[in-house]
Amino acid sequence: MAIRLARTGMSVTLNGIAQGYITDRIADLLRAEGLRHVLIDVGEVRALDSHPTGRPWAVGLLDPAGPQHVSGEVEIRDQAVATSAGAGTRFDRAGVHHHIFDPGSGKSSNHYTRLSVVGERATLADALSTGLYNLSPERARTVLDSFPGYSAYVVYRDGRAETLGPGSL
């Protein structure tokens, strides 16, 4: 079997929810081998236990205006962090057209510039970060209420930041 893309330069990535799933598999394998105090980062992040000093792990949240910079931080213990941002793959300079498509409209989602989800499993955090990115803040809050223990940290297009769910930033 082969997959052929229509034009030269087209590509496919696995960063829909594959990164979260792979992160969880690695974490589960390491935990089964007795490892503790581990921070795994393969595009999504998962912590086993706390930092070796006993403090929580500090995970930087990428700045949507400059993805090589950090604009926020969350502390986690035995949790995962997954982030979706249109800045990952832009199709125009302004970032209005990017790789996260709203399946209802077929256009790029633009409620947020970054949406990070923190919760127990990277697979679910990854799926939620992408799914919530497509929803209005009101709808995102409603959906997130169905997932106890998961919080979202959002940055809106106007630069405002907010926490959805029970967490705090």
Order of alpha helices (4+ residues) and beta strands (2+ residues): alpha-beta-beta-beta-beta-beta-beta-alpha-alpha-beta-beta
